Amino acid sequence: MKKEVTFALNYALNKGFQIHPEAFKILENVDVQKLERVIKEIVREKTKQKLFQINQDDLETYLGIKEDPGLQSEIKVLADPTNKITSGEGVKGYNALFSSRFNKLKKIISDRPESRMLKSLAVAKTTKIEDDLYVCGLVTAKNSERNITKLILEDPSGSFEGIIFDEELRKIADTLLIDQLVMARISSGKNSGYIIKDLIFPDIPEQATNKSESEVFAVFLSDLHIGSKYFMEEEFSDFVSWLSSPDSVARKIRFVLIGGDILDGVGIYPNQNKELVCQTIEEQLEKVNGLLDKIPKNIKIIIMPGNHDPGRRALPQPAIPKKYNSKLWESENVVMVGNPAMISLNGVKVLMFHGQSIDDIVKTTPGLSYDKPTDVMKHLLKARHLSPIYGSQTPIAPELEDLMVIEEIPDIFHVGHVHKAQLDMYKGILLVNSGSWQQQTPFQASVGMTPNPGIALMVNLKTFQVFHQNYNSNLDNILQS
């Protein structure tokens, strides 16, 4: 027992008070710096009332942590690929995927006023252009040389090559991702060919943010890598214990969202077994279950897979298969979803995506890096697609419907994968990259990657104010924003 708690008990007992066992549990979790003042003030007030027992209600009322039965905790899964996955085969499958992508994104960009002048690529190429026209297509190639940038777009009617001369527009073209959709304003060149005068993205419109009517908090986590010897088990356990504490924020938490890589997995990279404390998926999931089971049951836990978790690796991913650990699926407060997923928390729409495509985008886009993942997240929102680039490091399955298109606009965009906790805003959307709970691995050290693990991010769903708890003892480990 802490000496501060012993002092508090002795002080109350010497004043003729009894302390209820449930109150004693709360006292154990009170900040030691506040404990002496708390117990003295409660004793003083109860003495005036001539009531000589300190119970749970007294402490909860005094500390402002009394359970509010009016706190909402409504969760709805608005979109989940798990039961929608219907992969095609070969060329036909990928043709269906890109046809679905084009049609969905064209529908989104058709809300723009310029779309009234939109022509198919085939029609534009056979039309004598007197006034500027608009075309749209998926970017299949871009090439910058000297003072021009060439861009090739493709739609179901064919392909089109345009040239960009404007210096500022060339900078915008450099940020285009291969296989993303873009609308272009074009005119005829003097000699031949077409000049691109403007580029328009599907992007996110400005709109009002949905907010919770009651003041509840959601915790955003990812990349726990349970099973790895670099998993910060002690720190994560401290965080889980804090969820049951009398802290005023902890008492209002109703949701915990885990955005993938809950496990370290098995056989993910060469010689991984040397860095594991749990050598099988089943052992790792058993450990997950033991840790998450300590979270209060009035908190809903949403779990999505990442590239280290069992099941399909290609995007979109179904939820972690039940066959590996049915306890998680059967837990009363756990919701298993696929990657990506759209979740409603008291009406607040949260788009969850593990973030595998960040690898491809950082490698191909000037000015982007792993150190600033929210900049990459902005690119995804502008493109209205979570993994545009096909054929690079991120595997994409030939689904008959492209489930990676961002059709519905979120209020919060939650991503992980890069082990860098960072916050930002984009057109009213709160961007949360939730970092990790794994210390720097030998591989990360070898490539100069410095994670900032052990940070729990909490969002007030009524005000969108963000709080964080840093469980990392490294003073350089800070939250980026």
N, C-alpha and C positions, 0 to 999 in steps of 0.2 A: 504494500500500500504506500502511495506517495506520502511523504511527510506533511505536505500541505493539506491533504485530505484528513490525515490523522489530527492535525491541528484543528481543522474545521469541526471534526466530530467532537473532539475534547472540549472545544469552546462551547458548542451547543449543549453537550451533556452537563457541563459545569453550570450552565444557566438553567438546568432543569428540563431540558428538551429531550424528546425522543425523535429519532429519525427513521422514517419508513424505509424498508429495503430498496424500493423503487427509486426513492429520492437519492439514496446512497449511490446507485448506479449513475445517476445524472451528475452527482458531485465528482465522481471519478473522471468525467470527461470535460469538466469546466476548466478553462484556462487557469493555470496555477497562479498567475499574476492577479487574477480577478477573484480567486476563491475566498480569500480572507474577507474582502469587502462584501462579497455576496452573502456569506453566512452571517456576518455581523448585522447587516441591514435586515435580513429576513428575521433574525432573532429579535431585533429591536421592534420590528413591526408586529410580529406575532405576540410579543410580550404585552404590547399595548392592547391587543385583542384578548389577552388572557387565554390564548390557545398555545399549548406547549408541545405540539407535534409538528415536525416539518415533513410534509409529504411531497409526492411527485408534482401535484398540481401547484403547490407553492413555488417550487423551483421553476417549473415551466412558465408560470405566469410572470415571475420576476425576470427571468431571462428572455422573455419574449419568444419562447419556442413552443408555446402551447399548440398542439395539433389543431389545424383548422379543417373541420369536416367539409367546409365549402370549397377547398382546393380542388380544381378540376384535374383529372388525369386521363383524358380521352385520347386514345390513339387509334388512328385508322391507316391502313396500308393502302395508299392510293394507286401505286404502281409497283409491281414486283415481277421480274422476268421468270421466276421459278416455274410457273405453270403455263407460260406463254412460249417457251422455247420449242420451236419446230424447225430444226435445221434442215436446209436443203442439201443437195449433193453437187459437188463439183462446180463447173462453170455456171450451170443453171441456178444453183443456189446463190452464188455471188452476184449473178445478174439480178436475181430477185432482191437481194440485199440492197444493192446500189439503186435499183429502181425505187424501192421503198424509201431509201434515204432521200433521193431527189424529190420525190412527190411530197414527202412530209415537209422538207425544208422549203420547197417552192410554195407550198400552202402558207407557211409561216411568213415568208418574205412578200407574199402577195398582199399582206396587210399594209405594205408601204404604198404611198400614193404613186410612186414611180412605176409600180407594177401595171398600171393601166396601159402603159406603152411597151409592155413586155412582149417580145417576139421569141419564137423558138430559134435556135441557132441556124437551122436549115433555112427558115424563112428570111432571117436577117441576111444571110449570105446571098440570097437571090433577089433581095430588094434593093432598089436604087435609093441609097440613103441621102436624103436632102436635109432632113432634120435629124437630130440625134435619136438613136433607138436604145432600148434597154434589152439586154439578154441576161440569162442566168444559166449557170451550169456548175458542175463539180470541177474543181481545179485538178487537172491531170499532170500539168507540168508548169514550171516557172523557171526562167533563166535570165539572169542579169549580166549584161556585158556593156562595157563602156558607159554610154549615156542613155541606154534604153533597157527596158525589162520586157521580155516576151512572156505572155501568159496564154496557156491553152486551157480552154473550158470544154466540157462535154455535157450534152443532155441527150435524151432518148432519140433526138432527130439527127445527131451528128456531133462533130467537134468544130472548134473555132479558135483561131489564133489572133490575138490582139497585141498591140505594142503600146507601151506606156513611156511617154517622154517626160512628163511632169515629175520633178525631183521629189516633191512631197508625196505624190501618189505612188512613186516607186518604193518609198519607205513603207507605205501601207501594204503594198504588194509583197514586200519581203516578209511580212508577218503572216501571210496566207499559209494555211496548212494544206498539204496535198490531200485531195479527196473531200475538202470542205466545199460547201456551196457558197457562191458569191454572185451578186448582181452587178453587171457592168453597164455603164453608159458609153456608147460607142458612136463613132462617126467614120466616114470614109477617109482614107489617106489620100494625099495628093497624087501619088503615083499608082498605088494599089494597096490592098490590105486594109486593116482597120486600126483605128487609134482608140485606145481606152482612155476616157476622160474622167471617169469616176468609178469607184468601187463601193458597193453597199453590202453590208453584212446582214444576215438574218437578225442577229443581236437581240438584246432584251429591251423592251420598252420601259420607260419610267411608269411606275404604278404604285398604288398604295400598298403598304405592307400589312399582312394579316397579323394580328396579335392576340394573345390569350387574354380572356376576360379576367382570369384570376392570376395572381402572382405566383407562378410556379417556375421552377428552373429545370433546364435540361443540361446534362453533362455530355460533352463530346470527347470521345476517346478513339484511338485506333492503334494498330501496330503494337499490340502487347507482346507478341512473340513468346507466348508461354510455352515452355519446353526447352527454350534456349538457356544456356548458362549465363547469358547476358540479360535475361529478363529481370527487371527490377522488382523482384517479388516482395521484398520487405517494404519498399516504398509504395507499391500498389496495395499491399495489405493495409498500410497506414491510411491510404486514401479510402479504402472500403470501410475501415473502422470509423473514419470521419463521417461517412454517410449516416452512421447511427448516432452521431454525437448531438449535443444540444445546440450546436451552432445554428444561428438563425437562417443561414443560407441552406445548410444541409437539411434542415427540417422541411424546406420547401421544394426539395428536389423530387421530381416525380418521373423523370426519364433519364436513362443512360443509353447513349447511342455509341455502338462500337463499330467503326467503319472499316473492318477487314484486318487480316493478319492477326487474328486473335491467337493463332498458334505459330510456332516457328516452322512446323511441317517436317516432312521427312523426304530426303532425296531432292531437295530444291536446288542445291548447288554442290559441287564436289567436296567430299570430306566433311559434309555437314554434321555427320554423326559425332565428330570430335567436339562439336560445340553444343551438343544436346545433353540435357539432364534427364529428359524423357525420350526414349528411343523410338516409340511408336505413336501413331496418331491417337490411338485409344488412350494411352497413358496421358498424353498431352490434354486431350479433351476431358479426361477425368479430373485433371488438375484445374482446368478451367471451371468445371462444374463446382469443385470444392471452393474456389475463390469467389465465384459469382453468387454462390448460395448464401454467402454472408451478407449480401446486400439486402436491405429491408424489403419485404415483399410488397410494400406499397409503392415501390419504384419499378417501373416497367423497363426492361432491358431489351434493346433492339440490337441484333447481331447480324452483320452481313459478312460475306467471305471476301478474302483478298487473294493475292497470288501465292501465299504460303499455306492457305487453308485447303483441306481435302475437297475433292470434287473436281468439276470441270475447270480447266485453267483459262479457256478462251472466253472472251466477252461476247454477250452478257453471261454472267455466272448464276446458276441456280443457288439457292440456299445450301449451306453445309448439309450434306446428306444425313438423314436421321440414323442410318445404319451404323454410323461411327460412334454416336453417343445419344441414345434416346432420352437420357435424363434432361438434356438441355431443351429438347423439343417439348417434353412433357412438363417442364417447370411452369408453375402458374404465372410467373411474371416475366417470362422470356418470349420474345417474338423473333422468329428466324426469317430473314428475308434474303433475296438475291442481290446481285450487284450489277447495275445500279438499282436504287429503289427510291420512291417518293413516299414520305411518311407525313401524316398530319398529326401534330401534337397540339391539342386544344385549338385546332384550326390553323396553326402555324405550319406552313408547308416546308418540309426539309427534304432537299435532294441529297441523298447519300450516294457516294461513288468512291470506291477504294482509291482510284487514281493511277492505275497502271499506265495510261497513255501519257502521263507526264514525262516518262522516259523518252518517248519518241519526239515529243514536242520540244523538249529542252535541247535535244541533239540537232534539230533541224531549224530552229528559230533563233535568229540573232537577238542578243540582249536578254534572253531568258536563262534562268539557272535554277538548280535545286534549292538554293538558299532562299529563293523568293517564290514559293509555290503558288501564292495567291495571284501572282502575275499570270501564271499559266492557267489558273482557274478562270481568270477574266477572258483569256483566249477561248476557252471552251464555251463560255456563255455567249461570247460574240458569234462564235460559229454555230451555236445552238446544237452542239454535238459533243459527246463525252469522249469519243475516241475516233477522230476523223481519219487518221493516217492508216491505210491498209498496207500490209506487207512489210512492216517494220518489226520492232521488238515485241509489241503487244499483239498477242494472237486474237483474231476476231473470227467468230464462227459465221458460216454462211446462212444466217437466219432468213426466213422468208419475209420477216418484217424487221426493220432496223429499230431495235429497242434502245439504242443509244442516243437517239435524237431527243433533245430537250424540248418536248412539246409544251409541257406545263411549266409556268414560271414559278420558281421557289421563292420563299422568303429567306431561307438559310441554305447555303450550299456547303456541304460537309464533305471534305476529302482528307485522305491520309497518304500512305505509301512512302513519302519521302522523309519521314521522321523529323520534320521541321514544323514546330508549332508556330502558326502565324495567323493574324487576323487582318481583315480589310473589308471595304465596302465597295459594291459596284452597282450603280443604279438602284439603290435602295435594298440590295440583297446583301446580307451579312455573309462574308466568306470566312470559313473556319477550316484551317488545316490543323488537325488535332495532334500532330506530332507523334510521339511513340512512348513506350515504356520499356525500351531496350537500350542498354548502354551501347556506346560505340563499339562496333564489331571490328575484328581485324581487317575485314574487307573494306569497310568504310574508312578506316584509318589509312589503308593503302592507297585509296583514291582521293584522300583529302576531304572526305565528307564528315562534317561535324554536326551530329544531331543535337537537339535540345530536349531530351526525354524527361519524363516524370512530371509533366505539367497537365493538370486537369482543368479543362476549360468549361465554364458554366455560363449559360445564357439565361437571363430573366426573360421569359417568353411574353411578358406583359410590356416591358420597357425596352427590351433588346440590349440592356446593359450587360456587359460581359465581365465576369469575375474569373479569377484563376487561382489555383493552389499549386505552388511549386514544391514538389517533394524531392527535388534533386539538391544535394548539398553543395554542388559545384556553383560558386558564385557567378561564374560566367554564363551559366545556363539560364537564359531569360527568354520571355515570350516576345516574339516580333510582332509589330503592328505598324 
